[in-house]
Amino acid sequence: MNVSTLLKIAMALLVAFFAVEKLRVHYADQRLQNHGVAAVSQPPADSPVQEATSQAAFEFRGYQVKPLATFAVRARVLSREDYYVGKEAELSPLDLALGWKRMADPAVYEALNITQGGRWYRYTWRDQPPIPLQEIIESSANMHMIAATPVVERALKKARAGAYIRITGRLVEVTHPSGWRWTSSLTRSDSGANSCELVFVESVQVEN
């Protein structure tokens, strides 16, 4: 058998392998969908991924939770603040200030004085910001974390400034029979009041 024939056989085997692999992946995705689970690709590093959703509202700890969008992010923990008082704390006992893209770079965020308080995330700088202000706004956010399960809650409590964290879940609006309401921002380009994300966290991984 000559070299040309061997090459043709090798190419045929490779084509057959990739065809089978493509079919296997398609079958696995279809099987997930048939069980009511959407096949979700991993978000690009340091980039939030958000998609509108029409999922039905559900009851959680005496509150009504309305999903507004699916949400996934891998980001740097810039700061963390725990809360203990009020309806907000009943649902979300901790906030994480998260940074992605250049705001995940220590050379950038360490040039800022980052603080949290009153459910806000604030940053100041000396002389001039390390990157343009609008880029800071669009590459970082204060997020209110609602843990879907005790396992998720324990994982969130391990988050510390400087660590990377992966989060998947939903951006939500939460209401209470008393008329109280708490609504997530749906854009990364806002700042100031009502600009924080309210995240119903369904999975979390802290990368220390």
N, C-alpha and C positions, 0 to 999 in steps of 0.2 A: 504494500500500500504506500503510495507516494505522499509527499508532504502536502500537495494540493488537496488530495482527497481527505487527509487528516484534518486540514483546516476547515474544509467544507462540513465535515462531521461535527467538529467543535462548534462552528457557528450555528448549525442546526440545533445542537443540544442547548446552546445558550438561548436561542429564540424560544425553544420549547419551555425552558426553565422560567423565563420571564413571563411567558403567556400563562403558565400554571400559577405563578405567584400573583399576577394581576387578578386572575380568577379567584384565587383564595382570599385576597383582600376584599374584593367585591362581595364575595359570599359572606365574609365576616361582618362587613358593614351592613349588609342586608339583614343578617340575622339579628344584629343589634336593633335595627329599625323595627323589625317584626316584633320585638319584645318591648317596643315603646321607648327605646334608648337611642338618642341621636349620636351618630359617630362624630366625635369632636376632635379636630386636629389640635395639636399643641400650639399655643400662641408663640409667635416669634419672641425671642428673648427681649425683655425690657419693653414690650409694646402691649398695651391693653387691647383686648379683643372684645368687642361688644356687638350684639345683634338684638334687634327688636324681637319681642316675644308676645304671643297671645295666650300664654299659659294662664289658667284660672287662678283666682285668688284662693288663699287657704288660711285656716286658723292656726295661730302659733302663740301659745302662752297667753291666751285671752285677747290677742290682737288679731286683726285681719291684715294679711300680707298680700299685696298685689304685685306680682312680678312685672317689671317694666322692660327689662332687657337681660339677656344672658351676659355673663361677664367673666373674663379670665385675664390674669395678669401675672407676670413674673417681674418683681421689682425689688429695689433696695429699701430696707426699712430705714428711714431717715430719723424717725422719732416715734415714741409710743407714749400714750397717756391713758391711765385707768380712771374710770368714773364709778361713783357709788350711789348717787342720789338722783331720783327722778325716774319718770317712765323711760327716758332714753337709756339710763343705766340698767334698768331691768332687762331691756332688750340687747343693748350694746354696751357692755361694761368697759370696752377699750376702743380707742381710736389708733390707727396707724397712719402716720405720714409716710407716703411711699414715693419713691423716685424711680424713673426709668429713663432710657436713652442716656443723655449726658448727665442728667440729674442722679444717675446711679454711680457716677464716677466720684470717688473720694476727693479728687483734686478740685471738683466743682462744689459738691455739697459741703465739704469741710471749710470752704471759704465763706459759707453763710452761717449766720447765727440762727439756728432753727429751734423754735419753741412750740409748745402746744398748750391750750387751755381754753376752757369754755366752749369745747367742741370746735375750736379753730386751730389752724396750723399757720404759723407765722414765720417769716424769714427776714432778716436784715443783713446788711453788708457794710463794709467800710469802703469809702471812696466810690467804687463802682461794682456792679454785680459781676460774678465770674463768667456768666453767659447772659444773653439778652433776657430782659424781664419776661417777655411773652413766652420765651422758651422754658423758663422756670415754671410759669403758670401751666403750660401745656404738657410738661414732663414730670409733674409732681402733683400730689393731691392728698388731702386729709380724708380718710375713709373710716366711716363708722362700721364696725364689724358686728354682725349678728351671727352667732354660731348656730348652725342648724342642728348639731348634736353635741353631746358632752365630749366626744372624741375630738371634734373640731375645736371646741372651746379650749381643751387642754393644749392642743397644738398651737392655737393662737397665743396662748399665754407664754409660749416659748420664744416668741418673736422679740428680738432685741435690736437696737440701733446698730446698723452696719451689716446685718445679715440679709441675705436674699430670701424672698418668700414667694411661693407660688400659690395663687388663690383662684378657685373657680366657684361660681355661684350665680347669683342674680342681683341686679340692681332693683330695688323695691320701693314701694310706698306702703307705709304702715299706718293703720288707723285703729282707734280705740272707740268703744261705744260712747265714751264721754264726749266725743267730738275731737279729741286730740289727733293730730296728723303729723307724720314725718315722711318727707319725700326726698328721694335721691336725685342728685344732679345726673344728667344724661350726657354731659359733654365735658371734655377735658380742657376746654378753652376758657372756662369761666373762672372767676375769683371773687372773694368776698362772701357775703351772706348767701346761704342756700347753694353754695358751690361744691359742697362735700358729697361724696358718694356714700349711699347707704347700702351696704353689701350683705345679702343673705348668703353666708359662706357655707358651701357644701363640701368642699375639700380644701386642704391646706397642707403645704409642705414647707418647712423652714430649713433653709440651707445655711448652716453655720460655717 
